[in-house]
Amino acid sequence: MATYKDIKGTSIQVVSSDPTNPVLGQIWYNTTSQTLKAFKVGSTASWATGGNLTTARKQLGGCGTQTAGLAFGGSFGPPGMSNATEEYNGSSWTAGGNLPAVKLQMGSAGTQTAGLSFGGRVPGSPDVTSTTEEYNGSAWTGGGAMNTARQALGGCGIQTAALGFGGTPGNVTATEEYNGSSWTNGGALNTGKGYLAGAGTQTAGLSIGGNPTPAGDTSEEYNGSSWTNGGTLNTKRNSLAGAGTQTAALAFGGQPPQTAATEEYNGTAWTSVSNMNLAKSDNAGDGSQTVALTFGGLSSDNQTNLVATEEYGINPATVTLSGS
């Protein structure tokens, strides 16, 4: 008779706390609760409260993972803009190196130690920018400028292989690819829009929601050269956040009005899942479909900038041992 190790290639782990990112079929014994636990199809997911940002803000950039997140820029006004960077360790935020200049509504990609900020809104006239900044875990340095200056654009990928798409003014269709030093033009979106979210990679990207309102429930998929229409969101919205991959994405927050709605994408269709604890728009996000993070944003009163952080995760099914 085959054992669990024969089937899975590993023994059942004995741990004091549940794993943060279990895989389908994984089994472990939790010594704290004295329970045998398994991750299976049908396990539910929900949002839990995390550590607050140091600076309340909306329209900020974000990248990384749930236990190694990065927040940068944004608005703490009106009318103030921020250049502050904060790093998340899974429970609290600490100050990182400031952006070279204040900026909001930028595109974002990368990780906590290799982050990327591109485009956005800045003080002055014109108030949109094409600048790119790269983060090394402690400081930001200038990267190659985008070909099209814009704000409220979508982004995804990593620092050396990023994708920027859409944005305003003008609800543009322009898509650009970054190689770690310069941007080149890619295939245009089918529908020009701004205030959209992104997920995935440079060669398998996902555009989610956005303005104008008639297109706020659409998604598009990028294959490295062109975009095709994807599934329709259940909640039409802009100014939302996204996480995950093209075939396993998460969309959360947005407006109008501010919403707590969360949806999962399987590469074909969107499914509504557990709402965030707070309805908000202009929030940032990072992580995967099963282990995501959202932070900052504008509250449902349309006036209050938020410090709130929420963590999304799967609640695995539990089997209690006899006599435990």
LOZAMAR-943660 format. One record per residue: x, y, z of N, C-alpha, C, CB in turn; residue in three letters. Coordinates in steps of 0.001 Angstrom, whole numbers, plus 500000, padded with zeros to 6 digits. Glycine has a CB too. Layout:
BEGIN
XYZXYZXYZXYZALA;...
//
This chain:
BEGIN
500854498806500000500000500000500000500888501242500000499035500007501235MET;500609502163499105501423503376498995501221504267500205501082504143497712ALA;502299504853500684502235505805501781502126507222501229503468505671502695THR;501842508197502119501795509609501717503121510039501104501454510506502922TYR;504234509575501672505556509930501141505757509350499749506666509435502080LYS;505257508120499526505371507514498200504632508346497154504823506080498218ASP;503463508869497536502624509618496594503138511035496381501185509662497091ILE;503464511734497479503826513152497408505325513402497388503228513881498566LYS;506125512388497682507568512561497660508133513213498902507950513357496485GLY;507311513350499937507764513964501187506914513434502332507686515523501114THR;507453513484503544506702513047504719505764514161505165507658512643505871SER;504790513794506007503913514806506590504734515696507511502729514150507362ILE;504659517000507284505414517954508090504784518111509467505490519312507383GLN;505635518285510474505196518612511827505620520049512083505802517620512904VAL;504635520954512242504904522390512345504108522990513495504562523109511020VAL;504558524152513972503847524842515055502827525845514531504839525554515959SER;502912526204513226501932527097512605501703526646511165502410528587512654SER;500525526921510646500163526479509308501045527136508248498696526784509032ASP;501373526440507163502136527050506078501355528200505449502488526001505014PRO;502072529230504984501409530416504448500931530230503017502338531593504515THR;501476529268502301501096529077500901501035527594500578502089529793499960ASN;500047526859501148499975525419500918499618525098499475498959524786501854PRO;499998523914499031499653523465497683498601522381497783500905522950496921VAL;497867522195496677496777521233496657497270519844497040496121521200495281LEU;496632519233498034496980517893498478497974517849499626497526517131497343GLY;498525519012500021499508519037501111498844518729502446500211520404501175GLN;499533517933503272499051517573504611500136517902505623498658516061504689ILE;499745518424506783500707518721507837500045518570509207501282520147507666TRP;500870518374510236500378518276511605500782519531512358500924517006512312TYR;499779520241512912499999521466513672500074521114515158498868522508513399ASN;501275521270515752501470520892517157500807521861518125502946520808517467THR;500563523105517665499921524100518530498455523758518752500047525505517925THR;497735523481517642496317523139517750496080521642517864495568523675516560SER;497170520840517704497094519381517755496073518839516752496735518919519170GLN;496209519312515526495310518882514467496100518521513214494279519977514156THR;495552517552512499496066517205511183495281518024510167495951515660510899LEU;495991518741509281495324519629508343495702519282506911495672521084508645LYS;494767519595506013494994519331504594494454520477503762494341518005504169ALA;495130520740502650494650521729501694493988520990500552495806522642501180PHE;492701521284500320491964520534499310491080521475498502491115519426499965LYS;490585520966497397489631521715496591488407522029497448489231520919495311VAL;487943523276497372486789523667498160487159524402499436485980522464498496GLY;488456524464499752488869525260500902488512526718500648490391525103501177SER;488067527419501664487601528794501506488722529785501746486447529077502454THR;488543530996501209489522532068501384488846533274501995490184532442500042ALA;489613534097502710489061535304503316490167536319503550488344534975504638SER;489769537547503873490693538637504174490825538796505683490216539959503529TRP;492058539009506147492336539264507564493111540572507686493137538082508207ALA;492970541229508824493638542506509052495127542306509286493011543232510242THR;495946543121508623497394543113508811497864544382509486498105542941507481GLY;499167544595509525499733545785510154499507547038509319501215545591510394GLY;499209548137509981498920549395509293500162550012508651498307550382510263ASN;499966550671507500500996551528506938501355552630507928500531552131505600LEU;502566553128507841502966554267508661502313555547508168504485554420508660THR;502196555697506845501618556890506225500352556525505477502627557559505273THR;499214557139505873497956556924505168498051557537503776496764557530505957ALA;497638556776502752497701557304501388496884556464500420499144557375500917ARG;496569557104499305495856556465498206496705556601496943494435557096498005LYS;496277555921495873496921556044494555498426555785494632496666557440493969GLN;498801554795495439500195554443495649500581553245494797500457554150497123LEU;501887552997494692502390551828494001502625550685494973503671552161493258GLY;502594549462494465502847548309495315503334547114494517501598547940496078GLY;504196546311495134504685545085494504505209544158495586505793545390493450CYS;505620542952495177506168541996496130505208540880496457506561542695497385GLY;505289540410497714504468539304498191503806539675499507505311538029498355THR;502986538756500025502280539034501270503232539203502449501296537925501564GLN;504348538496502453505302538586503564506524539428503238505746537209503967THR;506566539980502030507670540867501628507125541871500621508877540052501016ALA;506274542776501125505611543747500272506336545079500228504205543957500736GLY;506037545869499194506640547181499015505552548180498640507753547141497932LEU;505475549299499374504533550389499105505333551653498834503540550599500301ALA;504929552443497826505703553640497494504834554696496827506873553280496585PHE;505209555964497088504511557095496500503083557203496981504534556994495008GLY;502246557899496195500843558053496519500493559454496959500460557089497579GLY;499243559610497372498714560897497818498258560785499257497552561363496918SER;498664561767500080498167561810501455497320563060501665499338561775502463PHE;496934563686500576496150564923500618494671564653500452496617565885499543GLY;493923565651499889494583566690499102495274567731499972493579567369498202PRO;496348568397499371496820568184498003498142567434497953496965569509497297PRO;498616566869499089499988566388499150500257565110498386500363566186500543GLY;501448565021497791501954563807497171503117563296497998502381564058495699MET;503384561997497909504386561372498758505493560732497928503737560330499659SER;506699560696498499507791559896497923508207558771498876509008560795497603ASN;507412558565499938507761557594500973507661556159500462506858557775502186ALA;508585555330500918508585553893500633508498553140501952509862553469499830THR;507693552090501984507593551243503168507692549777502764506271551510503925GLU;508280548975503661508476547556503422507695546742504463509983547200503462GLU;507016545682503998506185544846504855506830543484505054504780544688504261TYR;506834542991506297507472541708506607506470540619506954508439541878507751ASN;505204540886506669504161539931506998503367540307508220504751538595507196GLY;503860541299508983503128541754510164503188543262510367503663541068511385SER;504268543921509925504399545365510138505186546020509010505078545648511481SER;504994547331508882505668548137507867506808548934508488504672549081507178TRP;507924549036507780509047549872508188509474550740507008510235549002508698THR;510117551854507323510513552801506283511623552236505410510961554115506907ALA;511500552465504098512547552141503143513095553413502523512021551195502056GLY;513871553290501464514425554459500804513378555220500012515554554054499898GLY;513387556552500112512405557378499427512604557368497914512472558797499945ASN;511487557494497177511564557750495751512337559048495507510147557826495130LEU;512997559201494350513722560444494069512832561681494053514424560329492752PRO;511545561498493727510606562616493687509217562116494059510593563286492283ALA;508339563022494485506970562642494821506243562221493544506220563813495527VAL;505372561239493693504690560675492520503496559858492994505662559791491666LYS;502447559805492163501302558943492445500764558377491135500191559723493205LEU;499844557407491251499180556771490114500192556204489106498259557778489418GLN;501242555595489628502257554996488766501966553527488491503632555142489395MET;502635552971487478502633551545487271503651550888488177502914551213485817GLY;503426549624488521504284548927489480504582547515489010503631548894490867SER;505764547024489371506146545647489072507291545248489994506554545485487574ALA;507580543946490052508762543483490761508523542982492158509731544552490817GLY;509605543000492942509622542461494297510087543525495286510530541221494375THR;510125543147496566510555544092497601512008544506497428510359543485498978GLN;512848543625496939514269543934496764514642544250495323515102542783497251THR;513659544200494426513889544548493019512582545103492464514382543300492179ALA;512188546275492987510921546890492626511051547833491446510355547629493803GLY;509909548161490835509898549049489673508684549968489750509887548235488348LEU;508937551262489546507895552290489465508039552981488118508001553325490652SER;506927553181487396507034553803486076505790554629485755507247552733484998PHE;506040555744485059504962556663484757504421557300486021503854555951484013GLY;503215557886485935502579558471487106502323559957486968503416558226488309GLY;501784560491488023501481561926488101502466562592489046500016562168488577ARG;502933563777488649503909564539489435503462565992489511505338564434488816VAL;504014566791490432503676568213490480504155568939489225504287568861491727PRO;503477570022488864503928570856487755503119570645486505505365570593487464GLY;503579571225485424502916571133484137503948570834483049502148572438483824SER;503843569731482313502756568745482424502862567924483701502762567814481216PRO;501723567424484151501726566709485430501786565195485272500501567076486219ASP;502005564700484056502250563273483868503714563082483504501315562675482768VAL;504242561905483810505665561670483628505924560334482940506381561715484968THR;507091560223482347507533558973481720508669558323482511507984559234480277SER;509009558894483676510179558415484418509964557021484995510516559384485539THR;511085556306485143511105554968485732512116554949486870511451553886484663THR;511762554275487955512668554142489096512778552674489493512179554996490295GLU;513997552269489840514282550889490238514736550842491702515364550269489315GLU;514175549880492450514486549751493877515317548501494111513193549705494725TYR;516373548612494934517265547476495180517140546911496591518692547888494934ASN;516085547321497296515898546862498660516256547907499683516701545641498899GLY;516919548981499239517264550067500162517165551445499517518661549862500695SER;517381551547498208517385552847497540516835552737496123518800553429497510ALA;516290553860495617515785553958494257516817554639493356514452554728494231TRP;516945554166492123517766554814491111516951554939489828519082554020490863THR;517317555902488984516592556135487747516810555031486735516995557447487155GLY;515735554658486031515816553701484942515482554372483624514882552521485190GLY;515232553597482592514908554146481286513510554734481236515049553085480235GLY;513344555856480533512055556536480434511106555788479503512248557972479943ALA;509818555800479834508799555239478962508696556077477683507432555175479689MET;508180555493476629507964556219475380506753557139475460507793555242474230ASN;505746556737476251504521557524476412504347557905477880503283556732475901THR;504407559212478163504157559694479528502688559497479865504559561195479680ALA;502398559000481070501016558724481456500899558433482944500468557552480655ARG;499670558499483438499359558150484816498208557155484817499005559414485651GLN;497940556581485995496819555651486169496888554493485184495494556386486007ALA;498099553940485010498321552834484089498413551511484839499590553067483271LEU;498313550424484088498482549100484656499910548628484511497539548116484002GLY;500310547696485378501659547154485311501723545751485861502618548038486058GLY;502732544991485412502971543651485938504370543216485541501906542641485418CYS;504788542042486016506093541510485678507128541750486759506564542104484398GLY;508396541683486354509513541881487267510353543069486799510379540599487363ILE;511355543426487605512136544623487317512836544564485968513151544840488398GLN;513272543393485558514011543256484307513140542762483152515169542314484504THR;511852542554483402510923542118482350509518542554482745510989540559482132ALA;509264543859482633507999544436483078507117544813481896508252545661483953ALA;505843545020482203504857545411481209504058546585481757503923544221480840LEU;503940547664480965503108548810481307502077549020480216503964550083481503GLY;500817549314480588499753549386479587498632550306480034499199547999479300PHE;497966550925479024496867551833479302497319553094479987495840551156480136GLY;496360553794480622496660555013481353495949556223480785498134555256481360GLY;496144557348481468495563558619481058496681559672481014494409559054482034THR;496453560849480395495186561299479792494896560610478471495213562801479579PRO;493600560557478171493189560062476867492819558600476810494250560304475914GLY;492869557868477938492559556434477930493306555733476795491033556207477787ASN;494618555687476922495474555210475842495463553679475759496908555718476041VAL;495818553177474573495937551738474347497399551285474397495315551362472998THR;498318552223474503499750551928474382500214550924475421500561553204474509ALA;501003549950474957501646548938475799503152549034475591501122547494475466THR;503916548938476690505373548977476586505995547868477424505913550348477030GLU;507136547364476947507871546286477607509233546804478064508039545066476657GLU;509607546477479309510869546948479904511818545771480070510620547644481276TYR;513084545982479703514078544911479783515103545123480888514788544781478469ASN;514834546067481769515766546379482844516554547639482586516705545241483054GLY;516476548165481362517182549413481043516390550323480117518516549101480412SER;515540549761479244514795550602478300513437549990477979515600550804477007SER;512530550848477511511181550451477147511048550369475625510153551437477730TRP;510331549366475142509990549252473726508485549048473605510769548079473046THR;507934549498472481506496549402472273506076547970471994506065550303471130ASN;504964547564472612504367546260472373503024546415471696504218545483473680GLY;502232545363471683500912545399471060499929546232471859500376543998470894GLY;499070546979471156498112547878471798496948547120472428497583548882470787ALA;496450547641473562495209547134474138494083547246473118494848547900475429LEU;493094546382473203491927546485472337491054547676472705491113545209472403ASN;491007547990474003490212549113474493491099550033475323489000548615475330THR;491221551294474906492004552251475671491312552591476978492246553514474859GLY;492059552547478083491473552886479376492557553191480390490583551752479879LYS;492162553905481440493040554201482559492441553693483851493308555696482652GLY;493172553886484944492708553466486279492377551977486292491467554286486709TYR;493240551182485652493061549751485558494092549039486432493169549288484098LEU;493897547756486632494838546938487411495537545957486482494108546179488560ALA;496649545405486965497397544435486186497809543235487019498615545083485584GLY;498085542126486335498596540910486970499369540136485917497436540039487584ALA;500205539196486380500900538319485455502326538736485161500150538244484191GLY;502784538377483961504160538598483540504198539375482225504900537258483393THR;505418539671481768505559540424480520505012539660479322507016540769480282GLN;505135538350479331504675537540478198503334536861478454505708536494477867THR;502771537059479643501453536515479977500788537472480961501562535062480580ALA;500474538671480455499920539731481294498405539744481281500439541072480846GLY;497838540451482258496391540561482384496035541999482734495844539575483457LEU;495139542590481951494576543910482204493201543725482822494497544761480895SER;492914544454483922491691544221484688490946545539484910492018543549486045ILE;489660545600484491488807546741484772489325548036484184488645546898486237GLY;488888549180484789489370550478484372488289551380483816490431550310483365GLY;488700552607483469487846553599482818488104553560481318488104555028483388ASN;487188553972480445485877554532480765484925553477481315485271555180479533PRO;483864553942481997482955553056482714482406551917481866481822553848483260THR;482022552130480589481511550989479823482483549814479719481149551442478449PRO;483785550097479894484782549022479805485276548566481169485958549477478973ALA;484614549001482243485088548726483588484925547307484062484410549596484513GLY;484259546464483257484115545061483648484905544138482719482636544662483649ASP;485756544702481880486482543881480915487880543509481404486582544608479591THR;488396542419480877489797542057481085490381541652479736489944540898482141SER;491693541840479601492392541455478377493655540687478743492736542700477513GLU;494039539756477878495198538892478111496277539168477061494783537397478081GLU;497532539286477527498666539594476647499547538362476502499493540792477198TYR;499992538070475273500801536876475023502251537197474688500195536077473901ASN;502645538457474931503995538872474603504061539719473348504868537675474444GLY;502959539752472591502928540572471382501576541222471128503303539737470198SER;500483540604471570499154541163471319498190540824472455498599540642469985SER;497106541616472527496076541447473547494835540792472942495713542806474182TRP;494193539907473700492899539332473336491942539520474505493034537819472960THR;490660539586474209489671539809475258489557538592476162488309540143474648ASN;489464538858477474489301537807478458487918537836479072490349537929479535GLY;487791537262480272486505537178480941486012538515481467486588536207482063GLY;484705538575481739484043539789482225483934539767483747482643539935481593THR;484387540840484391484251540970485837482780540992486237484958542240486332LEU;482470540497487421481109540561487947480776541958488467480925539531489059ASN;481791542660488971481615544025489472482394544990488593482075544141490949THR;481678545851487867482310546847487005482985547897487871481275547503486053LYS;484266548231487570484982549164488437486283549656487821485269548514489764ARG;486772550765488394488098551279488083488814551560489397488020552564487192ASN;490064551988489308490857552328490507490921551162491484490265553558491210SER;491143549962490959491203548734491740492636548211491772490247547669491159LEU;492842547105492468494158546467492547494058545034492056494711546508493995ALA;495213544491491627495249543123491144496473542384491650495219543100489637GLY;496434541061491572497554540218491990497461538896491240497549539987493541ALA;498565538129491266498545536794490698499038536725489270497180536253490762GLY;498566535711488553499002535432487190497834535547486219499631534038487101THR;498139535363484945497098535482483923496018534427484083497708535380482541GLN;496377533246484555495416532154484701494992531904486146495999530897484134THR;495506532717487073495130532605488490495295533979489121496002531525489243ALA;494372534878488770494465536281489204493453536595490289494258537222488019ALA;493684537742490944492793538243491979492589539733491731493368537974493414LEU;491326540187491763490982541610491634490228542030492874490133541884490350ALA;490547543227493422489937543631494689489899545145494812490700543026495872PHE;488800545634495434488610547063495607488140547735494332489887547701496077GLY;488139549077494348487737549867493199486507550708493470487486548973492030GLY;486044551404492420484900552306492487484400552603491067485279553624493227GLN;483237553297490889482338553871491892481166552945492198481819555222491419PRO;480567553005493393481199553585494573482289552652495085480154553858495678PRO;482986553073496128484031552223496696483441550849497049484665552893497956GLN;484213549796496725483711548442496907484744547570497615483333547827495557THR;484251546571498330485101545563498960485149544290498130484604545251500370ALA;484511544302496953484373543107496128485723542527495721483559543424494891ALA;485825541220495816487020540469495422486601539379494443487746539854496670THR;487394539201493384487091538182492388488347537414492002486456538816491148GLU;488175536126491732489266535266491275489063534925489803489348533972492129GLU;490181534884489060490152534581487626490915533294487361490752535746486797TYR;490350532423486542490981531133486247491531531052484822489984530014486467ASN;491609532204484162492064532240482783490933532296481796492911531058482495GLY;489702532104482300488516532134481442487408533002482028487997530724481219THR;487128532810483317485999533482483941486359534003485326484810532540484032ALA;485651535066485740485810535662487066484734535125488003485741537208486988TRP;485120534817489244484207534324490267484312535201491506484511532849490615THR;483174535642492021483162536452493240483494535581494446481788537140493432SER;484376536094495313484766535390496535484605536346497715486239534855496440VAL;485218536039498849485013536824500067485447538278499890485776536198501226SER;484596539188500352484891540617500301486023540997501247483648541420500636ASN;486712542093500921487625542703501881486835543200503089488420543865501228MET;487524543478504169486865544009505357486424545450505156487789543915506558ASN;487170546204504329486861547608504067486598547821502588488005548517504542LEU;485547548589502276485327549027500903486300550162500614483840549478500674ALA;486982550098499466487988551113499161488275551140497667489283550851499950LYS;488867552234497227489397552341495871490815552884495973488497553259494967SER;491510552962494839492857553549494789493821552847495741492795555036495124ASP;493601551562495975494448550750496841495514550056496008493609549716497622ASN;496580549641496649497634548870495993497513547413496402499039549425496350ALA;498152546527495634498114545118495960499313544381495412496855544501495442GLY;499532543171495935500604542310495440500315540871495841501985542765495985ASP;501210539963495455501089538574495852500467537703494778500285538475497101GLY;499895536588495225499302535594494329497803535511494574499961534208494526SER;497125534663493803495685534514493976495322533950495342495125533626492893GLN;496170533095495895495860532454497173496541533111498366496251531013497118THR;497524533977498119498244534656499202498513536093498760499589533910499561VAL;497543536977498962497628538347498451497646539366499572496470538634497519ALA;497992540598499196498103541709500145497515542953499497499591541950500573LEU;496729543736500255496280545049499807496531546062500906494784545025499415THR;496838547304500512497205548331501491496900549718500946498696548221501861PHE;496592550633501904496251551996501529494932552068500788497344552590500682GLY;494668553242500179493453553438499412492592554563499956492662552171499381GLY;491466554755499293490489555789499655489243555100500186490141556708498431LEU;488765555529501363487649554857502023486316555199501372487612555227503495SER;485260554543501836483933554695501244483322556067501464483017553660501796SER;483881556885502389483375558246502540483942559178501470483712558781503929ASP;484819558637500622485426559372499512486315560526499981484343559908498600ASN;486736560487501251487547561573501809488765561070502583486696562430502716GLN;488671559902503184489697559435504115490703558526503428489057558704505286THR;491986558923503482493059558053503017493359557014504098494336558876502666ASN;493660555792503696493725554672504622495151554216504911492933553523504076LEU;495353553731506141496587553042506518496382551533506518497067553510507898VAL;495129551109506355494756549703506543495472548774505566493254549540506390ALA;495888547622506096496460546525505316495598545288505541497958546254505716THR;495326544552504478494586543301504595495322542191503859493155543459504044GLU;495245540989504411495916539814503860494870538790503433496898539197504894GLU;495011538290502211494082537310501665494732535937501692493655537687500227TYR;493992534952502174494567533618502241493525532537502296495457533504503422GLY;493962531350501960493099530169501977493013529617503395493625529086501003ILE;491807529273503826491590528614505107491458527117504855490324529179505832ASN;492501526334505146492470524917504787491473524115505620493848524322504943PRO;490983523042505026490118522120505760490915521478506887489527521035504816ALA;490261521162508014490938520621509186490363519260509570490825521594510362THR;491259518350509877490854517043510414491448516926511809491329515848509486VAL;490618516743512835491078516632514206491409515180514541490023517179515172THR;492611514975515074493029513624515421492224513087516595494518513595515749LEU;491988511822516601491267511185517692492084511333518976490988509685517377SER;491407511845520015492044511971521318492896513213521462492879510777521581GLY;492931514113520466493754515310520574492997516421521283494206515776519192SER;
//
